[in-house]
């Protein structure tokens, strides 16, 4: 169900394909990956009309940016490159978030070198630094725009109040946060503020880290290094309750003639014309399946049925462990 006629949407003033590609799993989080396979998938995405590629300096400790740089060499004009900074981890030390001006400049220059480009199209702060005023961080990011190193600015997992303060310093093109049928906490306050300010929304993990596709009914088959093994929603007890949601999605998807993943992703696509999800995959098969969601039309009744199948109150477990949750909605 892949399509070469991918529509576009706007993130602020930045035009991108209506669905992007999250690249984290090609280097980080889901066990061993294959660079050759990943580069083939990246090029297939570009061939099909996907323009937005999303990475971070944190993914694979820089490997993901280097990988994307290799893949897009010679195709730079086809790509909207988005990357992130903010995790300043030292091996063996607790997770550290940095948003001070000096670090912003340092991180950007390092990302440009790894990507092999002279500018980044969309530069996000990966998590908000609670110790540094957002005005300082975004002020430094704005200087990167003035210097021509960055075109547009974004924040990830920021609160409504932080978005307002940041946008007052420099226009914020996009907010990247988790949004799916099992993560809907941004709907009440954050989405309305984004729309008030003209900030586009980039949902990551729109398929619930693959869970909503129905492919995972246990963590037993996952690599030992897979992050899902540590996430509460995949833990015993929670997993069984959450699987009931997938069963209902499978039924609705079968009635529609699509996969459960396509139905879940189409639901996200229908959240608004300012929404650009970035499902991640390293396989061409799933890339093409995900793009098929762009052609799935959902009526009001169908959307209501999907909502009823996955009520927010029915999700068991938080999306991260206790420490990681402290970095959310800063």
LOSE-313468 format. One record per residue (C-alpha): residue in one letter; residue number from 0; x, y, z. Coordinates in pm, whole numbers. Layout:
// residues N
["A"; NUM; [X; Y; Z]]
...
This chain:
// residues 330
["X"; 0; [0; 0; 0]]
["X"; 1; [293; 235; -46]]
["X"; 2; [234; 555; -237]]
["X"; 3; [456; 790; -431]]
["X"; 4; [196; 1065; -404]]
["X"; 5; [260; 1162; -43]]
["X"; 6; [83; 1484; 53]]
["X"; 7; [262; 1755; 247]]
["X"; 8; [183; 1936; 569]]
["X"; 9; [323; 2240; 743]]
["X"; 10; [516; 2252; 1069]]
["X"; 11; [500; 2623; 1130]]
["X"; 12; [642; 2754; 803]]
["X"; 13; [831; 2434; 724]]
["X"; 14; [674; 2211; 459]]
["X"; 15; [731; 1838; 501]]
["X"; 16; [582; 1507; 389]]
["X"; 17; [261; 1425; 581]]
["X"; 18; [442; 1129; 737]]
["X"; 19; [809; 1126; 831]]
["X"; 20; [1050; 850; 926]]
["X"; 21; [1178; 810; 1280]]
["X"; 22; [1533; 677; 1260]]
["X"; 23; [1617; 600; 1624]]
["X"; 24; [1575; 224; 1592]]
["X"; 25; [1841; 209; 1324]]
["X"; 26; [2103; 276; 1592]]
["X"; 27; [1943; 268; 1934]]
["X"; 28; [1689; 107; 2160]]
["X"; 29; [1573; -203; 1977]]
["X"; 30; [1870; -436; 1966]]
["X"; 31; [2130; -491; 1696]]
["X"; 32; [2072; -321; 1361]]
["X"; 33; [2216; -351; 1012]]
["X"; 34; [2354; -32; 857]]
["X"; 35; [2320; -163; 502]]
["X"; 36; [1956; -251; 560]]
["X"; 37; [1890; 84; 728]]
["X"; 38; [2046; 286; 446]]
["X"; 39; [1838; 93; 194]]
["X"; 40; [1525; 177; 392]]
["X"; 41; [1622; 544; 415]]
["X"; 42; [1672; 563; 41]]
["X"; 43; [1346; 378; -21]]
["X"; 44; [1170; 635; 196]]
["X"; 45; [1311; 918; -14]]
["X"; 46; [1218; 736; -334]]
["X"; 47; [858; 713; -211]]
["X"; 48; [840; 1083; -126]]
["X"; 49; [911; 1087; 246]]
["X"; 50; [1107; 1405; 309]]
["X"; 51; [1121; 1433; 690]]
["X"; 52; [1396; 1221; 850]]
["X"; 53; [1420; 1242; 1228]]
["X"; 54; [1729; 1167; 1435]]
["X"; 55; [1918; 1284; 1744]]
["X"; 56; [2275; 1311; 1863]]
["X"; 57; [2169; 1075; 2144]]
["X"; 58; [2075; 782; 1920]]
["X"; 59; [2366; 543; 1916]]
["X"; 60; [2591; 813; 2065]]
["X"; 61; [2607; 992; 1729]]
["X"; 62; [2597; 682; 1508]]
["X"; 63; [2244; 759; 1386]]
["X"; 64; [2340; 1102; 1258]]
["X"; 65; [2644; 958; 1081]]
["X"; 66; [2426; 686; 927]]
["X"; 67; [2173; 937; 794]]
["X"; 68; [2454; 1155; 665]]
["X"; 69; [2581; 861; 460]]
["X"; 70; [2233; 780; 332]]
["X"; 71; [2142; 1131; 217]]
["X"; 72; [2476; 1219; 61]]
["X"; 73; [2394; 1335; -289]]
["X"; 74; [2022; 1368; -204]]
["X"; 75; [2032; 1663; 34]]
["X"; 76; [1773; 1865; -159]]
["X"; 77; [1516; 1585; -111]]
["X"; 78; [1546; 1580; 267]]
["X"; 79; [1416; 1781; 560]]
["X"; 80; [1671; 1687; 824]]
["X"; 81; [1555; 1702; 1184]]
["X"; 82; [1785; 1629; 1475]]
["X"; 83; [1791; 1693; 1848]]
["X"; 84; [2029; 1784; 2130]]
["X"; 85; [2004; 1790; 2506]]
["X"; 86; [2112; 1454; 2648]]
["X"; 87; [2469; 1509; 2764]]
["X"; 88; [2530; 1165; 2905]]
["X"; 89; [2864; 1050; 3041]]
["X"; 90; [2913; 675; 3049]]
["X"; 91; [2830; 537; 3391]]
["X"; 92; [2674; 861; 3513]]
["X"; 93; [2305; 949; 3564]]
["X"; 94; [2119; 1099; 3270]]
["X"; 95; [2205; 1467; 3230]]
["X"; 96; [2006; 1726; 3036]]
["X"; 97; [2186; 2041; 2917]]
["X"; 98; [2031; 2348; 2763]]
["X"; 99; [2292; 2613; 2838]]
["X"; 100; [2396; 2835; 2548]]
["X"; 101; [2750; 2702; 2524]]
["X"; 102; [2626; 2345; 2500]]
["X"; 103; [2366; 2435; 2236]]
["X"; 104; [2638; 2575; 2010]]
["X"; 105; [2873; 2282; 2078]]
["X"; 106; [2604; 2021; 2011]]
["X"; 107; [2493; 2183; 1685]]
["X"; 108; [2843; 2195; 1542]]
["X"; 109; [2898; 1831; 1633]]
["X"; 110; [2570; 1727; 1468]]
["X"; 111; [2656; 1918; 1151]]
["X"; 112; [2987; 1732; 1130]]
["X"; 113; [2827; 1392; 1181]]
["X"; 114; [2548; 1461; 932]]
["X"; 115; [2796; 1601; 678]]
["X"; 116; [2575; 1902; 599]]
["X"; 117; [2601; 2278; 634]]
["X"; 118; [2262; 2328; 795]]
["X"; 119; [1993; 2146; 992]]
["X"; 120; [1637; 2202; 875]]
["X"; 121; [1466; 2144; 1210]]
["X"; 122; [1664; 2154; 1535]]
["X"; 123; [1496; 2036; 1854]]
["X"; 124; [1584; 2051; 2218]]
["X"; 125; [1537; 1682; 2303]]
["X"; 126; [1430; 1744; 2661]]
["X"; 127; [1393; 2070; 2852]]
["X"; 128; [1674; 2144; 3097]]
["X"; 129; [1508; 2225; 3432]]
["X"; 130; [1817; 2413; 3547]]
["X"; 131; [1839; 2653; 3251]]
["X"; 132; [1571; 2908; 3159]]
["X"; 133; [1412; 2813; 2828]]
["X"; 134; [1477; 3171; 2716]]
["X"; 135; [1853; 3106; 2730]]
["X"; 136; [1825; 2779; 2540]]
["X"; 137; [1599; 2911; 2265]]
["X"; 138; [1799; 3233; 2248]]
["X"; 139; [2109; 3028; 2166]]
["X"; 140; [1912; 2822; 1915]]
["X"; 141; [1790; 3143; 1752]]
["X"; 142; [2153; 3251; 1711]]
["X"; 143; [2210; 2931; 1514]]
["X"; 144; [1928; 3036; 1280]]
["X"; 145; [2090; 3375; 1235]]
["X"; 146; [2421; 3205; 1160]]
["X"; 147; [2258; 2988; 890]]
["X"; 148; [2334; 2662; 1071]]
["X"; 149; [1968; 2591; 1146]]
["X"; 150; [1648; 2680; 959]]
["X"; 151; [1367; 2608; 1206]]
["X"; 152; [1343; 2539; 1579]]
["X"; 153; [1157; 2274; 1776]]
["X"; 154; [1111; 2140; 2126]]
["X"; 155; [1046; 1784; 2239]]
["X"; 156; [828; 1682; 2535]]
["X"; 157; [779; 2044; 2644]]
["X"; 158; [489; 2168; 2854]]
["X"; 159; [233; 2424; 2739]]
["X"; 160; [390; 2692; 2959]]
["X"; 161; [739; 2622; 2823]]
["X"; 162; [609; 2640; 2466]]
["X"; 163; [465; 2984; 2530]]
["X"; 164; [789; 3114; 2680]]
["X"; 165; [1002; 2962; 2403]]
["X"; 166; [780; 3091; 2123]]
["X"; 167; [808; 3444; 2267]]
["X"; 168; [1185; 3429; 2208]]
["X"; 169; [1177; 3277; 1857]]
["X"; 170; [904; 3106; 1653]]
["X"; 171; [884; 2734; 1735]]
["X"; 172; [798; 2533; 1424]]
["X"; 173; [727; 2198; 1587]]
["X"; 174; [670; 2014; 1909]]
["X"; 175; [781; 1652; 1905]]
["X"; 176; [607; 1443; 2169]]
["X"; 177; [468; 1096; 2207]]
["X"; 178; [110; 1073; 2077]]
["X"; 179; [-77; 756; 1995]]
["X"; 180; [-382; 560; 2096]]
["X"; 181; [-209; 471; 2421]]
["X"; 182; [-41; 807; 2493]]
["X"; 183; [-281; 1101; 2488]]
["X"; 184; [-172; 1322; 2777]]
["X"; 185; [-83; 1616; 2551]]
["X"; 186; [-437; 1654; 2418]]
["X"; 187; [-585; 1858; 2700]]
["X"; 188; [-341; 2150; 2732]]
["X"; 189; [-47; 2114; 2497]]
["X"; 190; [-222; 2060; 2163]]
["X"; 191; [-449; 2366; 2207]]
["X"; 192; [-146; 2585; 2283]]
["X"; 193; [37; 2451; 1978]]
["X"; 194; [-260; 2542; 1762]]
["X"; 195; [-296; 2883; 1917]]
["X"; 196; [70; 2959; 1841]]
["X"; 197; [87; 2788; 1501]]
["X"; 198; [324; 2515; 1616]]
["X"; 199; [311; 2186; 1426]]
["X"; 200; [299; 1857; 1614]]
["X"; 201; [530; 1563; 1540]]
["X"; 202; [412; 1249; 1721]]
["X"; 203; [687; 997; 1789]]
["X"; 204; [605; 634; 1868]]
["X"; 205; [263; 672; 1702]]
["X"; 206; [240; 291; 1698]]
["X"; 207; [318; 253; 2067]]
["X"; 208; [671; 124; 2000]]
["X"; 209; [523; -135; 1769]]
["X"; 210; [277; -264; 2027]]
["X"; 211; [-31; -130; 1846]]
["X"; 212; [60; -326; 1533]]
["X"; 213; [-24; -649; 1714]]
["X"; 214; [318; -798; 1639]]
["X"; 215; [424; -813; 2005]]
["X"; 216; [236; -1016; 2261]]
["X"; 217; [534; -1072; 2491]]
["X"; 218; [881; -932; 2555]]
["X"; 219; [1030; -1280; 2546]]
["X"; 220; [1131; -1258; 2182]]
["X"; 221; [1289; -914; 2215]]
["X"; 222; [1668; -868; 2237]]
["X"; 223; [1806; -825; 2587]]
["X"; 224; [1906; -467; 2500]]
["X"; 225; [1558; -372; 2377]]
["X"; 226; [1428; -73; 2575]]
["X"; 227; [1077; -216; 2580]]
["X"; 228; [1192; -473; 2833]]
["X"; 229; [1229; -190; 3087]]
["X"; 230; [909; 0; 3006]]
["X"; 231; [613; -45; 3243]]
["X"; 232; [353; -92; 2970]]
["X"; 233; [530; -408; 2855]]
["X"; 234; [563; -547; 3209]]
["X"; 235; [374; -852; 3331]]
["X"; 236; [24; -759; 3435]]
["X"; 237; [18; -437; 3236]]
["X"; 238; [95; -612; 2908]]
["X"; 239; [-200; -846; 2936]]
["X"; 240; [-441; -558; 2999]]
["X"; 241; [-301; -359; 2710]]
["X"; 242; [-329; -654; 2472]]
["X"; 243; [-707; -626; 2502]]
["X"; 244; [-678; -295; 2316]]
["X"; 245; [-487; -457; 2032]]
["X"; 246; [-748; -730; 2002]]
["X"; 247; [-1018; -469; 1950]]
["X"; 248; [-800; -280; 1700]]
["X"; 249; [-744; -601; 1507]]
["X"; 250; [-1119; -650; 1479]]
["X"; 251; [-1178; -294; 1359]]
["X"; 252; [-886; -317; 1116]]
["X"; 253; [-1017; -642; 969]]
["X"; 254; [-1355; -478; 909]]
["X"; 255; [-1173; -194; 732]]
["X"; 256; [-946; -418; 529]]
["X"; 257; [-625; -274; 673]]
["X"; 258; [-369; -380; 934]]
["X"; 259; [-403; -282; 1301]]
["X"; 260; [-92; -69; 1265]]
["X"; 261; [-234; 117; 968]]
["X"; 262; [-556; 183; 1156]]
["X"; 263; [-370; 313; 1462]]
["X"; 264; [-146; 530; 1248]]
["X"; 265; [-437; 662; 1042]]
["X"; 266; [-602; 765; 1369]]
["X"; 267; [-296; 980; 1447]]
["X"; 268; [-291; 1123; 1093]]
["X"; 269; [-655; 1228; 1144]]
["X"; 270; [-572; 1437; 1452]]
["X"; 271; [-524; 1741; 1227]]
["X"; 272; [-347; 1887; 925]]
["X"; 273; [-73; 2017; 1156]]
["X"; 274; [15; 1664; 1271]]
["X"; 275; [309; 1478; 1110]]
["X"; 276; [378; 1141; 1275]]
["X"; 277; [720; 981; 1246]]
["X"; 278; [676; 605; 1283]]
["X"; 279; [1012; 436; 1308]]
["X"; 280; [1131; 128; 1125]]
["X"; 281; [1448; -12; 974]]
["X"; 282; [1270; -242; 729]]
["X"; 283; [1129; -144; 390]]
["X"; 284; [831; -376; 438]]
["X"; 285; [706; -184; 741]]
["X"; 286; [797; 153; 589]]
["X"; 287; [561; 80; 301]]
["X"; 288; [292; -54; 533]]
["X"; 289; [311; 262; 743]]
["X"; 290; [282; 485; 438]]
["X"; 291; [-32; 295; 344]]
["X"; 292; [-200; 462; 643]]
["X"; 293; [-198; 789; 448]]
["X"; 294; [-467; 653; 218]]
["X"; 295; [-692; 524; 497]]
["X"; 296; [-997; 748; 536]]
["X"; 297; [-1182; 729; 867]]
["X"; 298; [-1538; 848; 921]]
["X"; 299; [-1654; 1012; 1244]]
["X"; 300; [-1816; 685; 1346]]
["X"; 301; [-1499; 489; 1276]]
["X"; 302; [-1289; 736; 1474]]
["X"; 303; [-1532; 707; 1764]]
["X"; 304; [-1509; 328; 1752]]
["X"; 305; [-1129; 345; 1762]]
["X"; 306; [-1142; 585; 2056]]
["X"; 307; [-1375; 349; 2238]]
["X"; 308; [-1140; 57; 2174]]
["X"; 309; [-846; 239; 2333]]
["X"; 310; [-974; 466; 2613]]
["X"; 311; [-697; 665; 2780]]
["X"; 312; [-809; 542; 3121]]
["X"; 313; [-772; 184; 3004]]
["X"; 314; [-397; 194; 2943]]
["X"; 315; [-196; 9; 3207]]
["X"; 316; [144; 144; 3308]]
["X"; 317; [340; 461; 3243]]
["X"; 318; [531; 496; 2918]]
["X"; 319; [873; 529; 3084]]
["X"; 320; [1028; 430; 3414]]
["X"; 321; [1004; 668; 3708]]
["X"; 322; [1330; 853; 3638]]
["X"; 323; [1265; 900; 3265]]
["X"; 324; [915; 1030; 3334]]
["X"; 325; [1068; 1326; 3517]]
["X"; 326; [1201; 1452; 3184]]
["X"; 327; [856; 1456; 3021]]
["X"; 328; [655; 1776; 2969]]
["X"; 329; [922; 2003; 3112]]
